[in-house]
Amino acid sequence: MKIVLRQDYENLGKAGDIVNVKPGYARNFLFPRQIAYPAKPNYIRMLEEEARQKQQRKHKEKKAAEALAEELNKVSVTISVSVGEEDKLFGSVTSMDIAEALKKEGHDIDRKKIILEEPIKALGIYSVPVKVHPEVEAHIKVWVVKE
């Protein structure tokens, strides 16, 4: 039985591929889980329409992410930390601290999107990358100053 896949599926293929499978597998597993449709012209057109809408949605999300990245590139955050002798920090500045400082500035960014190779352990000015979208990255300026 020929089917057209709605989504990528391991061992079968990618979304939009026309694959030949056993009728019972298609009828009892793939169709009820909406992983595939029968390979008929109306279903193929419906799948093309779904793909077009998905592409438009991705394009809108990317545009919104680019606008947010432009805004974040202009953001500068100051984090005050307590220091000891020779300006050594007690602890470190982590992505969670940066996320909280951004929240105070009015930008609600998830801490998991802030990319720190390792926590900041010295005073200074740092450019920290933020993964806004899988294809869009912004850089915020973080000032680490003593209290």
N, CA and C of each residue as an Amber inpcrd file, in Angstrom:
protein
   441
   0.8540000  -1.1730000   0.0000000   0.0000000   0.0000000   0.0000000
   0.8990000   1.2350000   0.0000000   0.5840000   2.1770000  -0.8670000
   1.3640000   3.4030000  -0.9530000   0.7640000   4.4410000  -0.0140000
   1.6620000   5.0840000   0.7540000   1.2510000   6.1390000   1.6790000
   2.1500000   7.3460000   1.4710000   1.6870000   8.4960000   1.9470000
   2.4950000   9.7160000   1.9420000   2.6500000  10.1370000   3.3960000
   3.8910000  10.3760000   3.8170000   4.1770000  10.6830000   5.2230000
   3.8560000  12.1420000   5.5470000   3.1990000  12.3490000   6.6690000
   2.8840000  13.6990000   7.1520000   4.0440000  14.3070000   7.9100000
   4.8570000  13.4650000   8.5140000   5.9740000  13.9390000   9.3230000
   7.1440000  12.9760000   9.1470000   8.3140000  13.4170000   9.5530000
   9.4800000  12.5410000   9.4870000   9.2410000  11.3640000  10.4170000
   9.5770000  10.1760000   9.9420000   9.4040000   8.9940000  10.7610000
  10.5960000   8.0760000  10.5440000  11.2010000   7.6750000  11.6540000
  12.3800000   6.8290000  11.6080000  12.0680000   5.5340000  10.8640000
  12.9710000   5.0810000  10.0620000  12.9040000   3.8510000   9.2710000
  11.9530000   3.9350000   8.0760000  11.1990000   5.0140000   7.9300000
  10.3100000   5.1350000   6.7730000  10.7450000   6.2500000   5.8290000
  10.9870000   7.4290000   6.3630000  11.3960000   8.5330000   5.5070000
  11.0330000   9.8790000   6.0850000  11.1470000  10.8860000   5.2420000
  10.8820000  12.2700000   5.6320000   9.4490000  12.6510000   5.2680000
   9.0100000  13.7740000   5.8050000   7.6670000  14.2720000   5.5130000
   7.5340000  14.5320000   4.0180000   6.4200000  14.0920000   3.4330000
   6.1650000  14.2910000   2.0150000   6.6080000  13.1360000   1.1350000
   7.3770000  12.1960000   1.6820000   7.8230000  11.0390000   0.8990000
   6.6610000  10.0800000   0.6650000   6.6380000   9.4840000  -0.5130000
   5.6490000   8.4500000  -0.8160000   6.3440000   7.1140000  -0.6170000
   5.8010000   6.3080000   0.3050000   6.4470000   5.0700000   0.7310000
   5.4740000   3.9140000   0.5440000   6.0110000   2.7360000   0.2910000
   5.2110000   1.5380000   0.1520000   5.3250000   0.7300000   1.4440000
   4.2130000   0.4840000   2.1420000   4.1940000  -0.2890000   3.3920000
   3.0840000  -1.3360000   3.3120000   3.0950000  -2.2390000   4.2680000
   2.0370000  -3.2580000   4.3180000   0.7220000  -2.6000000   4.7480000
  -0.4010000  -3.0640000   4.2160000  -1.6970000  -2.4320000   4.5160000
  -2.0470000  -2.4220000   6.0020000  -1.7580000  -3.4930000   6.7240000
  -2.0870000  -3.5450000   8.1450000  -1.3030000  -2.5260000   8.9470000
  -0.0340000  -2.3350000   8.6130000   0.8180000  -1.3590000   9.2990000
   0.2730000   0.0440000   9.0860000  -0.1230000   0.3360000   7.8520000
  -0.6730000   1.6550000   7.5560000  -2.0150000   1.8480000   8.2490000
  -2.9120000   0.8780000   8.1170000  -4.2730000   0.9950000   8.6330000
  -4.3140000   1.0140000  10.1680000  -3.4740000   0.1930000  10.8210000
  -3.5590000   0.0410000  12.2720000  -2.5840000   0.9180000  13.0570000
  -1.5430000   1.4010000  12.4010000  -0.5480000   2.1640000  13.1490000
  -0.3720000   3.5840000  12.6070000  -0.0690000   3.7170000  11.3240000
   0.2700000   5.0300000  10.7610000  -0.9280000   5.9620000  10.6330000
  -2.0510000   5.4710000  10.1430000  -3.2220000   6.3250000   9.9610000
  -3.8200000   6.7880000  11.2930000  -4.0270000   5.9070000  12.2880000
  -4.6170000   6.3820000  13.5490000  -3.7390000   7.4110000  14.2800000
  -2.4290000   7.3150000  14.1410000  -1.5110000   8.2550000  14.8010000
  -1.2510000   9.4830000  13.9460000  -1.8960000   9.5610000  12.8090000
  -1.7780000  10.6700000  11.8550000  -0.3300000  10.9160000  11.4470000
   0.3960000   9.8420000  11.2360000   1.7690000   9.9210000  10.7530000
   1.7680000   9.9370000   9.2310000   0.7390000   9.3480000   8.6250000
   0.6900000   9.2520000   7.1650000  -0.7460000   9.3050000   6.6680000
  -0.8710000   9.5410000   5.3590000  -2.1450000   9.5020000   4.6520000
  -2.0160000   8.4920000   3.5190000  -3.1450000   7.9960000   2.9950000
  -3.0620000   7.1960000   1.7740000  -2.5380000   8.0720000   0.6340000
  -1.7880000   7.4920000  -0.2780000  -1.1830000   8.2720000  -1.3700000
  -2.2020000   8.5210000  -2.4740000  -3.1860000   9.3410000  -2.1790000
  -4.2010000   9.7380000  -3.1460000  -4.0170000  11.2210000  -3.4390000
  -4.4390000  11.6870000  -4.6050000  -4.1840000  13.0890000  -4.9940000
  -4.7090000  14.1250000  -3.9920000  -5.8930000  13.8930000  -3.4340000
  -6.4320000  14.8830000  -2.4960000  -5.5890000  14.9550000  -1.2190000
  -5.0870000  13.8300000  -0.7380000  -4.2380000  13.8330000   0.4550000
  -2.8850000  14.4680000   0.1570000  -2.3750000  14.2480000  -1.0490000
  -1.0910000  14.8600000  -1.4220000  -1.2410000  16.3790000  -1.4740000
  -2.3490000  16.8710000  -2.0410000  -2.6010000  18.3210000  -2.0540000
  -2.7330000  18.8650000  -0.6360000  -3.4400000  18.1190000   0.2340000
  -3.6070000  18.5520000   1.6200000  -2.2550000  18.6240000   2.3220000
  -1.3980000  17.6560000   2.0590000  -0.0670000  17.6400000   2.6620000
   0.7820000  18.8050000   2.1610000   0.6710000  19.1280000   0.8830000
   1.3900000  20.2770000   0.3310000   0.9180000  21.5710000   0.9800000
  -0.3800000  21.6760000   1.2150000  -0.9290000  22.8650000   1.8840000
  -0.4210000  22.9630000   3.3160000  -0.3790000  21.8320000   4.0360000
   0.1610000  21.8210000   5.4020000   1.6160000  22.2600000   5.4050000
   2.3850000  21.7760000   4.4320000   3.8000000  22.1420000   4.3500000
   3.9620000  23.6310000   4.0710000   3.1050000  24.1710000   3.2070000
   3.1650000  25.6030000   2.8890000   2.8370000  26.4390000   4.1240000
   1.8120000  26.0360000   4.8710000   1.4480000  26.7650000   6.0800000
   2.5550000  26.6770000   7.1370000   3.1570000  25.5070000   7.2470000
   4.2520000  25.3240000   8.1990000   5.4360000  26.2200000   7.8320000
   5.7150000  26.3270000   6.5360000   6.8040000  27.1860000   6.0640000
   6.5090000  28.6460000   6.3800000   5.2660000  29.0840000   6.1740000
   4.8840000  30.4570000   6.4950000   5.0240000  30.7230000   7.9870000
   4.6170000  29.7620000   8.8160000   4.7220000  29.9110000  10.2690000
   6.1890000  30.0520000  10.6890000   7.0370000  29.2160000  10.1140000
   8.4720000  29.2910000  10.4290000   9.0470000  30.6330000  10.0130000
   8.6130000  31.1250000   8.8540000   9.1020000  32.4190000   8.3650000
   8.6950000  33.5470000   9.3120000   7.4330000  33.5120000   9.7850000
   6.9660000  34.5310000  10.7340000   7.7520000  34.4720000  12.0390000
   7.9800000  33.2440000  12.5440000   8.7360000  33.0800000  13.7840000
  10.1540000  33.6080000  13.6270000  10.7650000  33.3740000  12.4800000
  12.1280000  33.8490000  12.2490000  12.1600000  35.3670000  12.1880000
  11.1730000  35.9780000  11.5220000  11.1020000  37.4410000  11.4540000
  10.9530000  38.0410000  12.8510000  10.0910000  37.4360000  13.6810000
   9.8960000  37.9200000  15.0460000  11.1850000  37.7590000  15.8520000
  11.8810000  36.6580000  15.6430000  13.1350000  36.4200000  16.3530000
  14.2030000  37.4200000  15.9200000  14.2330000  37.7580000  14.6330000
  15.2030000  38.7420000  14.1560000  14.9230000  40.1110000  14.7640000
  13.6430000  40.4650000  14.8950000  13.2920000  41.7450000  15.5190000
  13.7090000  41.7540000  16.9870000  13.4760000  40.6340000  17.6800000
  13.8870000  40.5320000  19.0760000  15.4050000  40.5900000  19.2010000
  16.1160000  39.9750000  18.2710000  17.5800000  39.9910000  18.2910000
  18.1020000  41.4110000  18.1000000  17.4780000  42.1710000  17.1950000
  17.8770000  43.5690000  16.9980000  17.7170000  44.3600000  18.2960000
  16.6070000  44.1020000  18.9830000  16.3440000  44.7930000  20.2440000
  17.3460000  44.3670000  21.3240000  17.6320000  43.0630000  21.3880000
  18.5580000  42.5630000  22.4040000  19.9960000  43.0010000  22.1590000
  20.3620000  43.2160000  20.9010000  21.7180000  43.6710000  20.6000000
  22.0070000  45.0450000  21.2030000  20.9570000  45.8180000  21.4420000
  21.1070000  47.1520000  22.0130000  21.0670000  47.1380000  23.5430000
  20.7480000  46.0000000  24.1510000  20.5670000  45.8960000  25.5960000
  21.9190000  45.7590000  26.2950000  22.0310000  46.4770000  27.3920000
  23.2100000  46.3770000  28.2420000  22.7240000  46.1460000  29.6710000
  23.2680000  45.1360000  30.3270000  22.8220000  44.7490000  31.6620000
  23.9910000  44.8930000  32.6350000  23.7060000  45.4670000  33.8030000
  24.7260000  45.6070000  34.8350000  24.3870000  44.6780000  35.9890000
  25.3650000  43.8790000  36.3900000  25.1850000  42.9590000  37.5060000
  26.2020000  43.3130000  38.5800000  25.6940000  43.6350000  39.7590000
  26.5590000  43.9760000  40.8870000  26.8440000  42.7210000  41.6990000
  28.1100000  42.4880000  41.9930000  28.5000000  41.3180000  42.7750000
  29.4400000  41.7420000  43.8870000  29.4430000  40.9600000  44.9570000
  30.3660000  41.2600000  46.0350000  31.7190000  40.6330000  45.7130000
  32.7770000  41.3910000  46.0160000  34.1260000  40.9330000  45.6940000
  34.9960000  40.9570000  46.9450000  36.0520000  40.1940000  46.8920000
  37.0020000  40.1440000  47.9960000  38.2700000  40.8890000  47.6280000
  39.3740000  40.4350000  48.1970000  40.6570000  41.0570000  47.9010000
  41.0250000  40.8210000  46.4450000  41.7450000  41.7510000  45.8880000
  42.2060000  41.6970000  44.4980000  41.0410000  41.5250000  43.5180000
  39.8810000  42.0790000  43.8590000  38.6820000  42.0480000  43.0110000
  38.2810000  40.6480000  42.5650000  38.4150000  39.6830000  43.4520000
  37.9650000  38.3170000  43.1520000  36.5010000  38.1970000  43.5600000
  35.6850000  37.6090000  42.6870000  34.2660000  37.4490000  42.9590000
  34.0170000  36.3430000  43.9760000  32.9950000  36.5510000  44.8130000
  32.4970000  35.4770000  45.6640000  31.4570000  34.7440000  44.8230000
  31.7820000  33.5760000  44.3550000  30.8760000  32.8450000  43.4720000
  31.1370000  33.2260000  42.0280000  30.0740000  33.2410000  41.2200000
  30.2160000  33.5840000  39.8100000  28.8890000  34.1060000  39.2790000
  28.9380000  34.6780000  38.0890000  27.7380000  35.1620000  37.4180000
  27.3170000  34.0850000  36.4210000  26.1020000  33.5700000  36.5760000
  25.6180000  32.4870000  35.7270000  24.5420000  32.9980000  34.7700000
  24.0760000  32.1180000  33.9230000  23.0160000  32.4830000  32.9790000
  21.7240000  32.8410000  33.7190000  21.5140000  32.2500000  34.8870000
  20.3300000  32.5680000  35.6720000  20.3840000  34.0160000  36.1680000
  21.5660000  34.4640000  36.5880000  21.7210000  35.8580000  37.0250000
  21.4680000  36.8190000  35.8640000  21.9660000  36.4710000  34.7040000
  21.7820000  37.3180000  33.5260000  20.3020000  37.3430000  33.1360000
  19.6210000  36.2030000  33.2160000  18.1940000  36.1440000  32.8890000
  17.3790000  37.0160000  33.8460000  17.7330000  37.0010000  35.1380000
  17.0250000  37.8380000  36.1100000  17.2540000  39.3130000  35.8260000
  18.4960000  39.6840000  35.4760000  18.8020000  41.0780000  35.1550000
  18.0520000  41.5130000  33.8980000  17.9460000  40.6240000  32.9200000
  17.1890000  40.9380000  31.7080000  15.7080000  41.1040000  32.0140000
  15.1980000  40.2960000  32.9420000  13.7830000  40.3930000  33.3240000
  13.5070000  41.7540000  33.9580000  14.4500000  42.2590000  34.7640000
  14.2850000  43.5820000  35.3660000  14.2830000  44.6790000  34.3010000
  15.0030000  44.4290000  33.2070000  15.0460000  45.3870000  32.1050000
  13.7870000  45.3110000  31.2350000  12.9980000  44.2560000  31.4150000
  11.7630000  44.1200000  30.6560000  11.8300000  43.0990000  29.5300000
  12.8870000  42.2810000  29.4900000  13.0310000  41.2500000  28.4590000
  12.9680000  39.8890000  29.1310000  11.9200000  39.1280000  28.8410000
  11.7500000  37.8150000  29.4600000  12.4100000  36.7570000  28.5760000
  13.6620000  36.4460000  28.8920000  14.4390000  35.4640000  28.1290000
  14.6990000  34.2640000  29.0340000  14.4710000  33.0680000  28.5070000
  14.7240000  31.8400000  29.2520000  16.2230000  31.6810000  29.4670000
  16.6150000  31.2590000  30.6510000  18.0440000  31.1400000  30.9690000
  18.7420000  30.0830000  30.1200000  17.9840000  29.1360000  29.6000000
  18.5760000  28.0920000  28.7610000  18.9820000  28.6160000  27.3950000
  18.4360000  29.7670000  27.0060000  18.7920000  30.3590000  25.7250000
  20.0400000  31.2280000  25.8230000  20.4600000  31.5330000  27.0420000
  21.6730000  32.3240000  27.2500000  22.8480000  31.3630000  27.2360000
  23.7650000  31.5870000  26.3110000  24.8690000  30.6480000  26.1070000
  26.1210000  31.1630000  26.8010000  26.4400000  30.5370000  27.9210000
  27.6870000  30.8330000  28.6310000  28.5310000  29.5650000  28.6000000
  29.7240000  29.6680000  28.0340000  30.5950000  28.4910000  27.9900000
  30.9180000  28.0450000  29.4190000  31.2320000  29.0250000  30.2540000
  31.4580000  28.7690000  31.6700000  31.0500000  30.0270000  32.4310000
  30.7030000  29.9210000  33.7050000  30.2570000  31.0930000  34.4610000
  31.3220000  32.1900000  34.5000000  30.8640000  33.4290000  34.5770000
  31.7720000  34.5790000  34.6140000  32.3230000  34.7020000  36.0350000
  33.6480000  34.7290000  36.1560000  34.2770000  34.7490000  37.4780000
  35.1920000  35.9550000  37.6930000  35.0420000  37.0040000  36.8710000
  35.8760000  38.1900000  37.0200000  35.0550000  39.4260000  36.6650000
  35.4870000  40.5630000  37.1910000  34.8380000  41.8210000  36.8590000
  35.1640000  42.1760000  35.4210000  34.2650000  42.9310000  34.7700000
  34.5380000  43.3640000  33.4120000  33.2890000  43.4660000  32.5680000
  33.5170000  43.6330000  31.2650000  32.4370000  43.7520000  30.2900000
  32.4960000  42.5170000  29.4050000  31.3550000  41.8620000  29.2520000
  31.2930000  40.6250000  28.4740000  30.1870000  40.7240000  27.4370000
  30.4260000  40.1330000  26.2850000  29.4070000  40.0030000  25.2540000
  28.8960000  38.5640000  25.3260000  27.6410000  38.4320000  25.7220000
  27.0670000  37.1060000  25.9500000  26.0790000  36.7860000  24.8360000
  26.2650000  35.6620000  24.1350000  25.3220000  35.2900000  23.0760000
  24.0110000  34.7290000  23.6440000  22.9200000  35.0540000  22.9680000
  21.5920000  34.5600000  23.3320000  20.9900000  33.9170000  22.0820000
  20.6190000  32.6570000  22.1780000  20.0320000  31.9140000  21.0540000
  18.5320000  32.1910000  21.0450000  18.1060000  33.1500000  20.2430000
  16.7110000  33.5640000  20.1850000  15.8730000  32.5740000  19.3610000
  16.4700000  32.0380000  18.3240000  15.8160000  31.1340000  17.3730000
  16.9180000  30.1980000  16.8830000  16.5910000  29.0110000  16.4110000
  17.6580000  28.1180000  15.9460000  18.5850000  28.7450000  14.9020000
  18.1020000  29.7330000  14.1540000  18.9160000  30.3730000  13.1280000
  19.3220000  31.8000000  13.4830000  18.8450000  32.3320000  14.6080000
  19.1010000  33.7270000  14.9680000  19.7490000  33.7950000  16.3460000
  20.8340000  34.5660000  16.4240000  21.5500000  34.7210000  17.6850000
  21.7690000  36.2050000  17.9400000  21.5730000  36.6380000  19.1750000
  21.8010000  38.0230000  19.5720000  22.9330000  38.0540000  20.6010000
  23.5330000  39.2230000  20.7760000  24.5890000  39.3900000  21.7710000
  24.2020000  40.5400000  22.6890000  24.1880000  40.2620000  23.9950000
  23.9100000  41.3120000  24.9680000  25.2080000  41.6420000  25.6890000
  25.2980000  42.8830000  26.1180000  26.4840000  43.3320000  26.8290000
  26.2190000  43.2150000  28.3280000  27.0740000  42.4950000  29.0370000
  26.9150000  42.2880000  30.4790000  28.0840000  42.9670000  31.1730000
  27.7460000  43.8900000  32.0540000  28.7490000  44.5720000  32.8640000
  28.7420000  43.9460000  34.2410000  29.8600000  43.3970000  34.6500000
  29.9860000  42.8170000  35.9940000  30.8080000  43.8140000  36.7990000
  30.1390000  44.4330000  37.8060000  30.7770000  45.4660000  38.6300000
  30.6750000  45.0780000  40.0990000  31.5570000  45.6750000  40.9090000
  31.4870000  45.3780000  42.3480000  30.4540000  46.2480000  43.0230000
  29.8850000  45.7070000  44.1160000  28.8350000  46.4110000  44.8580000
  29.3690000  47.6320000  45.5460000
